[in-house]
Amino acid sequence: MSDEGTQHPLGDRYGLGGARDLGEYTQALTRLMERGRREQWVTVLSEAEAYTAAELLGQFAQLEPLGELNQLAASLASRIYRRLGA
């Protein structure tokens, strides 16, 4: 994908850099999320930052509820809310 968000070196590190279109990018993000469920937890955000991220993901997910990327955003938002105890 030509979007500069997928060109970041972290994208290469996590297998996102080679995505050619939105479908492949969504699949790569889904695989990365599944991998993340098996890895050790590390706190990288404050509670307020995590809540903000969940809110933004949830709002994005509502824009097109049937879109693959939007469904992934909804899943991530849900996981963050659960971890926050919301």
VEXNUDO-581296 format. One record per residue (C-alpha): residue number from 1; residue in one letter; x, y, z. Coordinates in Angstrom, 1 decimal. Layout:
# VEXNUDO-581296
+-----+------+--------+--------+--------+
!  nr ! rest !     c1 !     c2 !     c3 !
+-----+------+--------+--------+--------+
! NUM !    A !      X !      Y !      Z !
...
+-----+------+--------+--------+--------+
***
This chain:
# VEXNUDO-581296
+-----+------+--------+--------+--------+
!  nr ! rest !     c1 !     c2 !     c3 !
+-----+------+--------+--------+--------+
!   1 !    M !    0.0 !    0.0 !    0.0 !
!   2 !    S !    1.3 !    3.5 !   -0.8 !
!   3 !    D !   -0.3 !    5.0 !    2.4 !
!   4 !    E !    2.6 !    6.5 !    4.4 !
!   5 !    G !    1.1 !    4.8 !    7.5 !
!   6 !    T !    2.2 !    1.4 !    6.1 !
!   7 !    Q !    5.7 !    2.6 !    5.2 !
!   8 !    H !    6.9 !    3.1 !    8.8 !
!   9 !    P !    9.9 !    0.8 !    9.8 !
!  10 !    L !    7.7 !   -0.7 !   12.5 !
!  11 !    G !    5.4 !   -1.9 !    9.8 !
!  12 !    D !    8.2 !   -3.9 !    8.3 !
!  13 !    R !    9.1 !   -5.2 !   11.8 !
!  14 !    Y !    5.5 !   -6.4 !   12.3 !
!  15 !    G !    4.9 !   -7.7 !    8.8 !
!  16 !    L !    2.7 !   -4.8 !    7.6 !
!  17 !    G !    5.1 !   -3.3 !    5.1 !
!  18 !    G !    4.5 !   -5.7 !    2.2 !
!  19 !    A !    0.7 !   -5.2 !    2.0 !
!  20 !    R !   -0.3 !   -4.3 !   -1.5 !
!  21 !    D !   -3.9 !   -3.3 !   -0.8 !
!  22 !    L !   -6.3 !   -2.6 !    2.0 !
!  23 !    G !   -7.4 !   -6.3 !    2.1 !
!  24 !    E !   -3.9 !   -7.6 !    2.6 !
!  25 !    Y !   -3.2 !   -4.9 !    5.2 !
!  26 !    T !   -6.3 !   -5.9 !    7.1 !
!  27 !    Q !   -5.2 !   -9.6 !    7.0 !
!  28 !    A !   -1.7 !   -8.6 !    8.2 !
!  29 !    L !   -3.2 !   -6.6 !   11.1 !
!  30 !    T !   -5.5 !   -9.4 !   12.1 !
!  31 !    R !   -2.5 !  -11.9 !   12.2 !
!  32 !    L !   -0.6 !   -9.3 !   14.2 !
!  33 !    M !   -3.5 !   -9.0 !   16.7 !
!  34 !    E !   -3.7 !  -12.8 !   17.1 !
!  35 !    R !    0.1 !  -12.9 !   17.7 !
!  36 !    G !   -0.3 !  -10.1 !   20.3 !
!  37 !    R !   -2.8 !  -12.2 !   22.2 !
!  38 !    R !   -0.1 !  -14.9 !   22.8 !
!  39 !    E !    2.6 !  -12.5 !   23.8 !
!  40 !    Q !    3.5 !  -11.2 !   27.2 !
!  41 !    W !    1.7 !   -8.1 !   28.2 !
!  42 !    V !    3.6 !   -4.8 !   28.6 !
!  43 !    T !    2.1 !   -1.6 !   29.8 !
!  44 !    V !    2.8 !    1.1 !   27.1 !
!  45 !    L !   -0.1 !    3.5 !   27.6 !
!  46 !    S !   -1.7 !    5.2 !   30.5 !
!  47 !    E !   -5.3 !    4.3 !   31.4 !
!  48 !    A !   -6.4 !    7.7 !   29.9 !
!  49 !    E !   -4.5 !    7.0 !   26.6 !
!  50 !    A !   -5.9 !    3.5 !   26.4 !
!  51 !    Y !   -9.4 !    4.8 !   26.9 !
!  52 !    T !   -8.8 !    7.5 !   24.2 !
!  53 !    A !   -7.5 !    4.9 !   21.8 !
!  54 !    A !  -10.6 !    2.6 !   22.4 !
!  55 !    E !  -12.9 !    5.5 !   21.9 !
!  56 !    L !  -11.3 !    6.5 !   18.6 !
!  57 !    L !  -11.2 !    2.8 !   17.4 !
!  58 !    G !  -14.9 !    2.5 !   18.3 !
!  59 !    Q !  -15.9 !    5.6 !   16.4 !
!  60 !    F !  -13.9 !    4.4 !   13.4 !
!  61 !    A !  -15.6 !    1.0 !   13.6 !
!  62 !    Q !  -19.0 !    2.7 !   13.5 !
!  63 !    L !  -18.3 !    4.5 !   10.2 !
!  64 !    E !  -18.7 !    1.3 !    8.2 !
!  65 !    P !  -19.6 !   -1.6 !   10.5 !
!  66 !    L !  -19.3 !   -4.3 !    7.8 !
!  67 !    G !  -15.9 !   -3.2 !    6.6 !
!  68 !    E !  -13.0 !   -5.6 !    7.5 !
!  69 !    L !  -10.8 !   -2.9 !    8.9 !
!  70 !    N !  -13.7 !   -1.4 !   10.8 !
!  71 !    Q !  -14.5 !   -4.8 !   12.3 !
!  72 !    L !  -10.9 !   -5.2 !   13.4 !
!  73 !    A !  -11.1 !   -1.7 !   15.0 !
!  74 !    A !  -14.2 !   -2.8 !   16.9 !
!  75 !    S !  -12.5 !   -5.9 !   18.1 !
!  76 !    L !   -9.5 !   -4.0 !   19.3 !
!  77 !    A !  -11.7 !   -1.4 !   21.0 !
!  78 !    S !  -13.6 !   -4.1 !   22.8 !
!  79 !    R !  -10.4 !   -5.7 !   24.0 !
!  80 !    I !   -9.1 !   -2.4 !   25.3 !
!  81 !    Y !  -12.3 !   -1.7 !   27.1 !
!  82 !    R !  -12.3 !   -5.2 !   28.7 !
!  83 !    R !   -8.8 !   -4.6 !   30.0 !
!  84 !    L !   -9.8 !   -1.3 !   31.4 !
!  85 !    G !  -12.7 !   -2.9 !   33.1 !
!  86 !    A !  -15.2 !   -0.8 !   31.2 !
+-----+------+--------+--------+--------+
***
